[in-house]
Amino acid sequence: MREERHRDLSVEVFAAYCAGNLLIKNYKLSEYVPATELQVPEWDRCIYILRLGLAGARHPSILSIPNRNDPLEILYIGGHESGKSTGRFNAMLRSCRQAERLFAQSGNAENDKRHSHPVASCLTTSLLSIGFSINDCELDLVQGGPELNELELIIGYQERYHHLPPWNSNRKGASAFSS
């Protein structure tokens, strides 16, 4: 975090997201053909938030993934290192769907191997074997801005729930806490 003002902004922005007071495009992934690429918004900046959605109805243990105090059941908050709208959320969906196909073929998740998106590494054998599918989740696209990117939402989440979103915790690359 850069300074206390930045923390305050992050808390404010996350509260605005939770209240639905930001420009948000929601996708219920179950309503789309699995191979469908989602349209990249014509926004300069885009943040994507993966939420549990209908996947939680598959098995009680799936409900243990998100923070139990989080009514939105957020799994992951992402964006692109540049902050630009690049469709990185489609890369996440492709990578997760590929991980699911590999599991369907072999009966084992390859979550210990490198994937093109880190969320795919969260899809374990036990999770996929009880019926979890990325296609049952929801995806929120949030319009970012010069002062709003994934970092602010991640900090706001951590300030509210005292830890990172569950699938952000093994994040590599552009760390959520870099300046």
N, C-alpha and C positions, 0 to 999 in steps of 0.2 A: 504494500500500500504506500502511496506516495506521501500522504499527509492526512491529517484528521479531516480536512475538508473533503478529500477524496473518499474517505470512509463514509462520511455523511451522505455524499452524493450516491455512493453505491447502495447504502441502506434505503435511501429515498427511491432510487430507480428500481430496486428489487420489489419494494412495496408497491410501486406503480404497476409493475408487471403482474404481481399477484392479484391486484385489484382490477386488472384488465384496462388500465389507463394508458397503455402504450399502444402503438400501432402493431397489432399482432395478426398474423395469418395462421390459422389452425388447420392442420391436416389430420384427420383420423385415417391412419395408414391402411386400415382394413377396408376402406372405401375405394382404394386404388388398386389397379392391377399391379401385382408385385414387381413387375419389371419396369413399371412406369417411373420416369424421371419427373420429379416435381419441378414446377416452373420456378426459376430464379426470379425473385422480385426485382423490379426496376429501381430498387433503393440503392443508394451509394454504399450503405453498410447494412449487413444482415447478421443477426445472431440467431442461432437455432437452439431450441430446448427440446430434448427428448423426454417425454413423460410416459408413465406406465400405461395409461389408457386401459383398454379391454384386456391386456395381457394379464392383469392381476386376477381376472376371473378364472384363469386356467388352472391354477393350483394355489393353495394357501401360502406355500413357501415363497412364491413369486412376490407376494405382498410384502415380504420382509426386505426387499431390495431398497425401496425408497425410505427416507426418514419417516418414521411413523407420525411425526408431528407436521409433516408437509402435506397439506390437502391437495396440492397439485401433483404429487407423486413424481417429482423431477428425478430423472436418472442421470442426465448429462446436459451441460451447458457448453456450447461450442460456437465457433466462429472461424474466421481465417486470420492468420497472423497479421495480414495487412489490414484487417478490418473491413475489407471490401466484400461486396456481395459476389461470391464466387461459386455458389452452389455446393459448397463443401458438405452440406447436409446430404446431397445426393451421393457423394463419395462414402459417407457413413452408411447410408442405406444399402448401397451396392456391396460394400464390404461385409456388412452384417448378413445380407442375403446369401452371399457367397459362403460365409461361415456356416450358415444353416444348410446350404446344399451339401457342403463337405460332410457335415454331421449326418445328413440323411443317407449319404453314400456309404460312410464308414462306421457310423454308430458312435463315433468319438468326435468331440469338439477339438479343434486345433487352436485352442486359446493360448497355448504356450508358444505359438509361432507368430511371427510378425504379420500384421494385416495392414491394409492401406488406410485403415482408420482405427484408432485405439478402442472404440466401443466394441468392435468385433471381438477383441480379446476378452471382453467381459462375458461372452456367451460360452459358458462352460458346458461340459457334457451333462451334468446333473440339471442345469437350467433348461437346456434344449430337450432333454429326455422327458421332462414333465410338461412339455408343450409350449414353452415360451417361443414367441416369434416376434421379430421386430415389426412385422406387419400388423400386429395387434396394438402397437403403441400409438401415441399421438405425437405430433411434431408441431411445435410453435415456432414460427419465424417472426422475429421481432425486429422492427426497424431500428437500426443503430444510428449513431451520429458522432460528431467529433468528440463528445464527452461520454459517449455510451457505446461500449463494445462488450464482449463476453466477460472481460475482466471485472467490470462493475457489477454485473449480475452474479458472478461467482463470489465476489467479496460480499455482496448483499446477502446471498444465500448463506455464506459462512457466518456472517454476523447474526443472522436470524437463527440458524440451526447448529452453530458451533462446530461444524465440519464441512467439508466439501461435498458436493453432490456425489452419490455413490460411485458413478462411473467416471468421474473426473479425478478420483483419488490416485489413479495410476498414470496420470497424464505425463507425457514426456514432451520435449520440444519447447514450444513457447509456454513457459510456466505461467500459471495463473498469477504468480506473485512477482513477475519480472516488472521492471519499470518501463 
